[in-house]
Amino acid sequence: ATGKSISQYIRQYRMEKAKDALLHTRKKVIDIGIESGYPNYSYFCQSFREYFGSSPEKYRQEEFMKSKFEKTGKNLALLVNTAASSYFFAFL
């Protein structure tokens, strides 16, 4: 037993499906809502906001920026470490 009602389980399934589509496709939010079982766009957005704490559009943008920052941050750290090492060894 999961401790969830069938409606809670269905909502969780739909929201996770929508989240995955937002993060891994370029589909329009309205189409993702429909594919996730929410034919009413405003109700989908309201439900998504209640479940994840932000609108579908904002969630997609924030997650995209996070992933871009993580990649850039790792590359930047490597660049800084390499540059610092090169600078240090130039004076030996």
C-alpha positions, 0 to 999 in steps of 0.5 A: 500500500502506498498510502495514496488514494487512486486520485492522488496516484493518478495526479502524481502520474500525470504530473510526473509525465508532464514534468518529463515532457517539459524537460525532455521535449520542445512540445507546447505546454498546452499539448503536454497538458492534453497528453497528460490528461488535462484537456483544460489548459488553465486547469493543467497550469493550476494543477502543475503550479500546486504540485511543483510550485511554479507554472509549467513554463517557469518550471521548464525555464528554471530547469533549463537554466539550472542544467545550463549553469551546472554544465557551464559551472563545471566547464568554468571551474575546469578552465579556472583550475587550468588557467591557475595551474598554467599561471603558477607554473609559468613562474617556476 
